[in-house]
Amino acid sequence: IHLATENEQYLSELPEQAGYFKETRIVEFIFLLSEKWHLDQSTRYQAVELLERFMIKQVEQICDHRGNTKGRDQGQRSSWSSVRDQIANTFVLRLVSCVQLASKLSLHYTRVTSDTALKFLHSLKYSYTKQELLESELAVLNTLHFHINVSTPLAYVELLLEVLGYNGCLLPAKPLHQLCVQLLDFCYLTRETIYDTLLKIAIENSTPSQLQIAKFLTVKEDFMLLAVGVISTGVFILSPRHWEQVVEHLNCITGITPQSILEFSYAVVRRIVGSTTP
């Protein structure tokens, strides 16, 4: 109930730019960096979501500031290129800071120290100091008003798997959990293709309008739907004979319709197989 409420609250306050900073290359960068530093599974998702929320807030603040400046002095015209340059110049530093903060939140024995982060940044030819690294962490914290410990889709997946087990679903728990983590990675890395397929299924049209795309944003950012879709797909791959039973259980637990669960699983499996055949 707590996770469902948190998810609904997040969707009700969703910014128009949600998802802009979950582009495949960014997600892949964070995942590879998390592997390099031997961080636990939840950290990489936490870092992606942290960077996403921070970057959106930062862009809003920069634009608001430049807009106010323009209002005071018409001679100073703000340009999107300068805003982009301002963000791009510190983007890798901010990304590393988000991974650092996520590693601290995870309470895992492996934590990213300043020395580790600086060594990595220096290997990319950046000349940041330890003081600048600390200031970057503080910038992320201050921008998000220190509200950084939010639930990730992995938390939804793991809790739903626990509930399924409690409800008597006889599933291979450990292999299913491992497969669900792999599928969650896959959904993050191929996000646009999966949700594009899902949108076209939902509207029964291969060319969605801008309004339909905008309205679909709440679907793309729904962590509960993502978790349910990942579990459904995992069961379909690992234990097909239990699939219908699990879909019924997931429907009862979350209220998400069997049709929506089916459509999500279809979009994921279709992307995995790489086929357009229904």
C-alpha positions in Angstrom: 0.0 0.0 0.0 2.9 2.3 0.8 4.6 1.7 -2.5 1.3 2.1 -4.4 0.6 5.4 -2.7 4.1 6.6 -3.4 3.8 5.6 -7.0 0.4 7.4 -7.4 1.8 10.5 -5.7 4.8 10.6 -8.1 2.6 10.1 -11.2 0.3 12.9 -10.1 3.2 15.4 -9.9 5.0 14.2 -13.0 7.0 16.9 -14.8 6.5 17.1 -18.6 10.2 16.4 -19.1 10.1 13.0 -17.2 12.2 10.4 -19.0 14.4 12.8 -20.9 17.5 11.8 -19.0 16.8 8.0 -19.2 18.3 7.8 -22.7 20.0 4.5 -23.4 23.5 5.8 -23.4 23.1 7.5 -20.0 21.5 4.4 -18.5 24.3 2.2 -20.0 27.0 4.5 -18.6 25.5 4.3 -15.1 25.0 0.5 -15.3 28.6 -0.1 -16.5 30.0 2.3 -13.8 28.0 0.4 -11.2 29.5 -2.9 -12.4 33.0 -1.4 -12.4 32.6 -0.3 -8.8 30.9 -3.6 -7.7 27.8 -1.9 -6.5 24.6 -3.8 -5.5 21.7 -4.2 -7.9 19.4 -1.5 -6.4 22.2 1.2 -6.6 22.2 1.4 -10.4 18.4 2.0 -10.6 18.6 4.5 -7.7 21.4 6.4 -9.5 19.4 6.5 -12.8 16.3 7.9 -11.0 18.4 10.3 -9.0 20.1 11.7 -12.0 16.8 12.0 -13.9 15.1 14.0 -11.1 18.2 16.2 -10.5 18.7 17.1 -14.1 15.1 18.0 -14.7 15.2 20.3 -11.6 18.5 21.8 -12.7 17.2 22.6 -16.2 14.1 24.2 -14.7 16.2 26.3 -12.4 18.6 27.4 -15.1 15.7 28.3 -17.5 13.8 30.2 -14.7 17.0 32.1 -13.8 17.7 33.0 -17.4 14.1 33.9 -18.0 14.1 36.3 -15.0 17.4 37.8 -16.3 15.9 38.4 -19.7 12.9 40.1 -18.1 15.2 42.6 -16.3 17.5 43.2 -19.3 16.2 42.7 -22.8 19.8 43.0 -24.1 20.7 39.6 -22.6 18.9 37.0 -24.6 18.9 33.4 -23.3 19.6 30.7 -25.8 19.0 27.0 -25.6 22.5 26.3 -26.8 24.1 28.1 -23.9 21.8 26.3 -21.5 22.8 23.0 -23.1 26.5 23.9 -22.8 26.1 24.8 -19.2 24.5 21.4 -18.4 26.9 19.4 -20.7 30.0 20.8 -19.1 29.2 19.3 -15.7 27.1 16.3 -16.8 29.6 13.5 -16.2 30.5 15.0 -12.8 26.8 15.1 -11.8 26.3 11.5 -13.0 29.2 10.3 -10.9 27.8 12.2 -7.9 24.5 10.5 -8.3 26.1 7.1 -8.4 28.1 8.1 -5.2 24.9 9.2 -3.4 23.1 6.0 -4.5 25.9 3.9 -3.2 25.7 5.6 0.2 21.9 5.0 0.3 22.2 1.3 -0.4 24.0 0.6 2.9 26.1 -1.9 1.0 29.6 -2.8 2.1 30.9 -1.4 -1.2 30.7 2.4 -1.2 32.1 4.8 -3.7 34.7 7.0 -1.9 35.8 10.4 -3.2 39.2 8.9 -4.1 37.6 6.2 -6.2 35.3 8.8 -8.0 38.2 11.2 -8.6 40.4 8.4 -10.0 37.7 7.6 -12.5 37.1 11.2 -13.5 40.8 11.8 -13.9 40.9 8.7 -16.2 38.5 10.5 -18.5 40.8 13.5 -18.5 38.7 15.6 -16.1 40.7 17.7 -13.6 38.2 18.0 -10.8 39.4 18.3 -7.2 38.0 16.6 -4.1 36.4 19.9 -3.1 34.6 20.2 -6.5 33.4 16.6 -6.1 32.0 17.4 -2.6 30.3 20.5 -4.0 28.8 18.5 -6.8 27.2 16.1 -4.2 25.9 19.0 -2.3 24.5 20.6 -5.4 22.5 17.4 -6.1 21.3 17.2 -2.5 20.3 20.9 -2.3 18.5 20.8 -5.7 16.4 17.9 -4.6 16.0 19.3 -1.1 17.7 16.2 0.3 14.7 14.1 -0.8 16.8 11.4 -2.5 15.8 8.1 -0.9 12.9 7.1 -3.2 11.8 3.6 -4.1 13.1 2.1 -7.4 11.3 -0.3 -9.7 13.4 -3.1 -8.2 11.8 -2.5 -4.8 8.4 -2.9 -6.4 9.5 -6.1 -8.1 10.9 -7.6 -5.0 7.9 -6.8 -2.8 5.5 -8.2 -5.4 7.5 -11.4 -5.6 7.2 -11.7 -1.8 3.5 -11.1 -1.9 3.1 -13.8 -4.6 5.0 -16.2 -2.5 2.9 -15.4 0.6 -0.2 -15.9 -1.5 0.9 -19.4 -2.4 2.3 -19.1 -5.9 4.7 -22.0 -6.2 7.4 -20.3 -8.2 11.2 -20.8 -8.4 12.0 -17.8 -6.3 15.7 -17.4 -6.8 15.9 -18.0 -10.6 12.8 -15.8 -11.1 14.3 -13.0 -9.1 17.5 -13.2 -11.1 15.6 -13.2 -14.4 13.5 -10.2 -13.2 16.6 -8.2 -12.5 17.9 -9.0 -16.0 14.6 -8.1 -17.5 14.5 -4.8 -15.5 17.9 -3.9 -16.9 16.7 -4.8 -20.4 13.6 -2.5 -19.9 15.8 0.4 -18.8 18.2 -0.1 -21.7 15.5 -0.5 -24.4 12.9 1.8 -22.8 11.9 3.8 -25.8 11.3 0.8 -28.1 9.3 -1.1 -25.5 7.0 1.8 -24.6 6.7 2.8 -28.3 5.3 -0.7 -29.0 3.0 -0.4 -25.9 1.7 3.0 -27.1 0.9 1.7 -30.5 -0.9 -1.3 -29.1 -2.9 0.9 -26.7 -4.1 3.3 -29.4 -4.3 0.7 -32.2 -2.4 3.1 -34.5 1.2 3.1 -35.7 1.4 6.9 -35.8 0.5 8.4 -32.4 -0.3 12.1 -32.1 1.7 14.4 -29.9 -1.2 14.6 -27.5 -1.4 10.8 -27.3 2.4 10.7 -26.6 2.1 13.3 -23.9 -0.8 11.5 -22.2 1.2 8.2 -22.4 3.9 9.7 -20.2 2.2 8.5 -17.0 2.3 4.9 -18.4 6.1 5.2 -19.1 6.8 6.4 -15.6 4.5 4.0 -13.7 6.9 1.9 -11.6 4.1 -0.5 -10.5 3.2 -1.3 -14.1 6.9 -1.8 -14.9 7.3 -4.2 -12.0 4.2 -6.2 -12.8 5.2 -6.4 -16.5 8.7 -7.6 -15.6 7.4 -10.3 -13.3 4.8 -11.4 -15.8 7.4 -11.7 -18.5 9.8 -13.5 -16.2 7.2 -16.1 -15.3 6.2 -16.5 -19.0 9.8 -17.2 -19.9 10.8 -19.4 -16.9 7.6 -21.2 -15.9 4.8 -20.7 -18.6 2.4 -23.1 -16.9 2.1 -20.7 -14.0 1.7 -17.6 -16.1 -2.1 -17.2 -16.1 -2.3 -17.8 -12.4 0.5 -15.2 -11.7 -1.3 -12.6 -13.9 -4.5 -13.2 -12.0 -2.6 -12.7 -8.7 -0.9 -9.6 -9.9 -4.2 -8.2 -11.0 -5.7 -8.8 -7.6 -2.7 -7.3 -5.8 -2.2 -4.1 -7.9 -5.5 -3.6 -9.7 -3.7 -3.5 -13.0 -5.8 -5.3 -15.6 -4.8 -8.6 -17.1 -5.0 -7.0 -20.5 -2.4 -4.3 -19.5 -0.1 -6.9 -18.0 -0.4 -9.0 -21.2 0.3 -6.1 -23.5 3.4 -5.1 -21.5 4.8 -8.6 -21.5 4.1 -8.8 -25.3 6.1 -5.6 -25.8 9.0 -6.8 -23.8 9.1 -10.3 -25.4 8.8 -8.8 -28.8 11.8 -6.6 -28.2 13.8 -9.6 -26.8 13.0 -11.8 -29.8 13.4 -8.9 -32.2 10.4 -10.0 -34.3 7.3 -8.1 -35.5 5.3 -11.3 -35.7 2.3 -11.2 -33.2 
